[in-house]
């Protein structure tokens, strides 16, 4: 079953993102992960089969795996335990939704980079640094960094998030909280990247969102998904060029081939791009969790 929208849920819509629809249940939220796909901040008309289930199930796996480092907002993914009569939508929601505690979000994106790619690569080429952190000279695209680095950004309500230095983050949210976010983010990345490597996968970088629940820091939103992280196959890893990743690689390559101006409306995606993207998401889930996607 493909899910594009969730109008069948007659509850207050808390937020509608590019991929997730979030409903307000008082002190809880219901996160529903659709099969929508976006690239370059534009949502496409096509859906990617099983994408919502993969993203939701990978987050569930990592929330459980990292509880020893920091708690999270997840309550359950079992639709039969959902309130507000939501169990009647079991067919639509099972596997692609999560009941979570409502937390007060920290207004910062916590990014950890273990390899040189993306906006970090661009900044390094211009300044030799990322978010004020000086790096060795001569690094190539995709090179492993001497050690993982914490490179936060401010959350923008519109447009792109802005990378900031750790010192700037301290001024925005306070030194104690900034230090706590840095310490927890690096611990999460180190544990997950070590696990991923045991499955033949490189976790190049990732981003976290945190919030507070009764004055306790928790990780929220999604965790180590192909949408929030760069996963590379260790067998195909070769620094000095773009790596093949377990996410929207086929979509991005297709879009670059047609010279799309990266502005709405988004073009239709060919069937082979949709199918290959679906298979990449499923492969990421099954290799990381050791389970078949239900």
C-alpha positions as CSV (number, residue, x, y, z in Angstrom):
1,X,0.0,0.0,0.0
2,X,1.3,3.4,-1.0
3,X,0.6,6.3,1.3
4,X,0.8,9.9,0.0
5,X,-1.5,11.7,2.4
6,X,-3.3,10.8,5.7
7,X,-6.5,12.8,5.4
8,X,-8.3,9.7,6.8
9,X,-7.0,10.7,10.3
10,X,-9.4,13.2,11.7
11,X,-7.1,14.7,14.4
12,X,-5.4,18.1,14.6
13,X,-2.4,18.2,12.3
14,X,0.6,19.3,14.3
15,X,3.0,19.7,11.3
16,X,3.1,18.5,7.7
17,X,6.7,18.0,6.6
18,X,8.1,16.9,3.2
19,X,7.7,13.2,4.2
20,X,6.1,13.1,7.7
21,X,2.6,14.0,8.8
22,X,2.5,14.6,12.5
23,X,-0.8,14.7,14.5
24,X,-1.4,16.3,17.9
25,X,-2.8,13.9,20.6
26,X,-2.4,16.2,23.6
27,X,0.7,15.1,25.5
28,X,1.6,12.7,22.6
29,X,2.2,13.0,18.9
30,X,1.5,10.5,16.1
31,X,4.1,10.5,13.4
32,X,3.1,9.0,10.1
33,X,5.9,8.5,7.5
34,X,4.5,8.7,4.0
35,X,6.0,7.4,0.8
36,X,6.7,10.9,-0.5
37,X,10.2,11.7,-1.6
38,X,11.9,15.1,-1.8
39,X,15.2,16.2,-3.4
40,X,16.7,19.6,-3.3
41,X,13.9,20.7,-0.9
42,X,11.2,19.9,-3.5
43,X,8.6,17.2,-3.0
44,X,8.0,14.9,-6.1
45,X,4.7,13.8,-7.5
46,X,5.8,10.1,-7.4
47,X,5.8,7.9,-4.4
48,X,8.6,5.4,-3.5
49,X,7.0,2.1,-2.4
50,X,8.0,1.0,1.2
51,X,10.0,4.2,1.8
52,X,7.8,5.2,4.8
53,X,8.1,1.7,6.3
54,X,11.8,1.7,5.9
55,X,12.3,5.1,7.5
56,X,10.0,4.4,10.4
57,X,11.4,0.9,11.1
58,X,15.0,2.0,10.9
59,X,14.3,4.8,13.5
60,X,12.6,2.3,15.7
61,X,15.7,0.0,15.5
62,X,18.1,2.8,16.4
63,X,16.0,4.2,19.2
64,X,16.1,0.8,20.9
65,X,19.8,0.3,20.1
66,X,21.0,3.7,21.5
67,X,18.8,3.9,24.7
68,X,21.9,3.3,26.8
69,X,23.3,6.7,25.6
70,X,20.2,8.9,25.6
71,X,16.5,8.2,26.0
72,X,14.1,9.0,23.1
73,X,10.5,10.1,22.5
74,X,9.2,6.7,21.2
75,X,6.3,5.1,23.0
76,X,5.3,2.3,20.5
77,X,4.9,1.4,16.9
78,X,2.1,-1.1,17.6
79,X,-1.0,0.4,16.1
80,X,-3.3,-1.7,18.3
81,X,-2.0,0.3,21.3
82,X,-2.7,3.7,19.7
83,X,-5.4,5.9,21.4
84,X,-8.1,8.0,19.7
85,X,-9.6,5.0,17.8
86,X,-6.5,4.9,15.5
87,X,-6.4,1.1,15.6
88,X,-9.1,1.1,12.9
89,X,-6.4,2.3,10.5
90,X,-4.1,-0.6,11.2
91,X,-3.7,-1.5,7.6
92,X,-2.6,2.1,6.7
93,X,-0.5,2.8,9.7
94,X,1.2,-0.4,10.7
95,X,5.0,-0.3,10.0
96,X,5.0,3.4,9.0
97,X,3.9,5.2,12.2
98,X,5.1,5.9,15.7
99,X,3.3,7.1,18.8
100,X,5.8,9.4,20.6
101,X,5.9,11.7,23.7
102,X,5.6,15.4,22.9
103,X,8.9,17.1,23.8
104,X,10.0,20.7,23.8
105,X,12.5,20.7,20.8
106,X,15.9,22.3,21.0
107,X,16.3,24.9,18.2
108,X,19.4,23.4,16.7
109,X,20.3,20.6,14.3
110,X,23.1,18.5,15.6
111,X,25.3,17.2,12.8
112,X,28.2,14.8,13.2
113,X,30.6,14.2,10.3
114,X,33.0,11.3,10.1
115,X,33.8,11.8,6.4
116,X,34.2,14.8,4.1
117,X,31.1,15.3,2.0
118,X,28.2,17.6,1.3
119,X,28.1,21.1,2.7
120,X,31.1,20.2,4.8
121,X,33.2,19.5,1.7
122,X,32.1,22.8,0.1
123,X,33.1,24.7,3.2
124,X,36.4,22.8,3.5
125,X,37.3,23.7,-0.1
126,X,36.7,27.4,0.6
127,X,38.2,27.8,4.1
128,X,40.1,24.6,5.1
129,X,37.6,24.3,8.0
130,X,34.1,23.1,8.8
131,X,32.1,25.2,11.2
132,X,35.3,26.8,12.6
133,X,37.0,23.4,13.0
134,X,40.4,23.4,11.2
135,X,41.1,20.3,9.2
136,X,44.3,18.9,7.7
137,X,45.2,20.1,4.2
138,X,44.8,18.0,1.1
139,X,41.7,16.0,2.1
140,X,39.7,14.6,-0.8
141,X,36.0,14.2,-1.2
142,X,34.8,11.2,0.8
143,X,38.0,11.1,2.9
144,X,37.7,9.9,6.5
145,X,38.3,12.7,9.0
146,X,41.0,12.3,11.7
147,X,38.1,12.0,14.2
148,X,34.3,12.7,14.0
149,X,33.4,16.4,14.3
150,X,30.3,18.1,15.7
151,X,29.1,20.7,13.3
152,X,25.7,22.2,14.4
153,X,23.3,24.3,12.4
154,X,20.5,26.6,13.4
155,X,17.0,25.4,12.5
156,X,15.3,27.6,10.0
157,X,11.5,27.8,9.8
158,X,11.9,28.6,6.1
159,X,14.8,27.9,3.7
160,X,18.0,26.2,4.5
161,X,19.5,25.7,7.9
162,X,22.6,27.7,8.6
163,X,25.9,26.0,9.7
164,X,27.3,27.7,12.8
165,X,30.4,27.3,14.9
166,X,30.3,25.6,18.3
167,X,31.0,29.0,19.9
168,X,28.0,30.5,18.1
169,X,25.8,27.6,19.2
170,X,26.9,28.3,22.8
171,X,25.7,31.9,22.5
172,X,22.3,30.8,21.0
173,X,21.4,28.0,23.4
174,X,23.8,28.3,26.3
175,X,27.2,26.6,26.9
176,X,26.0,23.8,29.2
177,X,23.3,22.6,26.7
178,X,25.7,23.0,23.7
179,X,28.3,20.9,25.5
180,X,25.7,18.3,26.4
181,X,24.4,18.1,22.8
182,X,28.0,17.7,21.4
183,X,28.8,14.9,23.9
184,X,25.6,13.0,23.2
185,X,25.8,13.5,19.5
186,X,29.3,12.2,19.2
187,X,28.5,9.2,21.5
188,X,25.5,8.3,19.3
189,X,27.5,8.6,16.1
190,X,30.4,6.5,17.4
191,X,28.2,3.7,18.6
192,X,26.1,3.6,15.4
193,X,29.1,3.9,13.0
194,X,30.9,1.0,14.7
195,X,27.7,-1.1,14.4
196,X,27.2,-0.1,10.8
197,X,30.8,-1.0,9.9
198,X,30.1,-4.5,11.3
199,X,27.4,-4.7,8.6
200,X,29.7,-3.5,5.8
201,X,28.3,0.0,5.8
202,X,30.0,3.3,6.4
203,X,28.0,6.0,8.3
204,X,29.6,9.1,6.8
205,X,27.6,11.7,8.6
206,X,24.2,12.2,10.3
207,X,22.0,14.8,11.9
208,X,20.0,14.6,15.1
209,X,17.2,16.6,16.7
210,X,16.9,16.8,20.5
211,X,14.2,17.9,22.9
212,X,13.4,18.0,26.6
213,X,10.9,15.8,28.4
214,X,10.4,16.8,32.0
215,X,13.9,18.6,32.0
216,X,15.5,15.4,30.6
217,X,17.3,15.5,27.2
218,X,15.9,13.0,24.7
219,X,16.6,12.4,21.0
220,X,13.5,12.9,18.8
221,X,12.2,13.0,15.2
222,X,14.1,10.3,13.2
223,X,17.4,8.5,14.0
224,X,20.1,7.2,11.6
225,X,17.7,6.9,8.6
226,X,18.8,7.1,4.9
227,X,17.0,10.5,4.9
228,X,19.0,11.9,7.8
229,X,22.4,10.2,7.3
230,X,24.8,9.2,4.5
231,X,25.3,5.5,4.4
232,X,27.9,4.1,2.0
233,X,28.8,0.6,1.0
234,X,32.3,-0.3,2.3
235,X,32.9,-2.5,-0.7
236,X,32.4,0.4,-3.1
237,X,34.1,3.1,-1.0
238,X,36.7,5.0,-2.9
239,X,37.7,8.5,-1.7
240,X,38.2,11.3,-4.3
241,X,34.8,10.9,-5.9
242,X,31.1,10.9,-4.9
243,X,30.1,7.7,-3.1
244,X,27.1,5.6,-4.0
245,X,24.7,5.9,-1.1
246,X,21.7,4.1,0.4
247,X,19.2,6.9,-0.2
248,X,18.2,9.1,-3.1
249,X,21.2,8.4,-5.2
250,X,19.3,7.3,-8.2
251,X,16.9,10.2,-7.9
252,X,19.7,12.8,-7.7
253,X,21.6,11.2,-10.6
254,X,18.5,11.2,-12.8
255,X,17.8,14.9,-11.9
256,X,21.3,15.9,-12.7
257,X,21.0,14.1,-16.1
258,X,17.9,16.1,-17.2
259,X,19.3,19.5,-16.1
260,X,16.3,20.3,-13.9
261,X,16.6,23.8,-12.4
262,X,15.8,22.4,-8.9
263,X,12.7,24.6,-8.6
264,X,9.0,23.5,-8.3
265,X,7.2,21.9,-9.9
266,X,9.2,18.7,-9.6
267,X,9.4,16.5,-12.7
268,X,7.9,13.0,-12.9
269,X,10.4,10.2,-12.0
270,X,10.8,7.2,-14.4
271,X,9.8,3.8,-13.2
272,X,13.3,2.4,-13.1
273,X,14.5,5.3,-10.8
274,X,11.5,4.7,-8.5
275,X,12.2,0.9,-8.4
276,X,16.0,1.3,-7.8
277,X,15.4,3.8,-5.1
278,X,13.0,1.5,-3.3
279,X,15.5,-1.4,-3.5
280,X,18.2,0.8,-2.0
281,X,16.1,1.9,1.0
282,X,15.1,-1.8,1.6
283,X,18.7,-2.9,1.3
284,X,19.8,-0.3,3.9
285,X,17.1,-1.5,6.3
286,X,17.8,-5.2,5.9
287,X,21.5,-5.0,6.1
288,X,21.5,-2.7,9.2
289,X,18.8,-4.6,11.2
290,X,19.3,-8.1,9.9
291,X,15.5,-8.4,9.4
292,X,13.3,-8.6,6.4
293,X,11.0,-5.6,5.9
294,X,7.6,-6.7,7.0
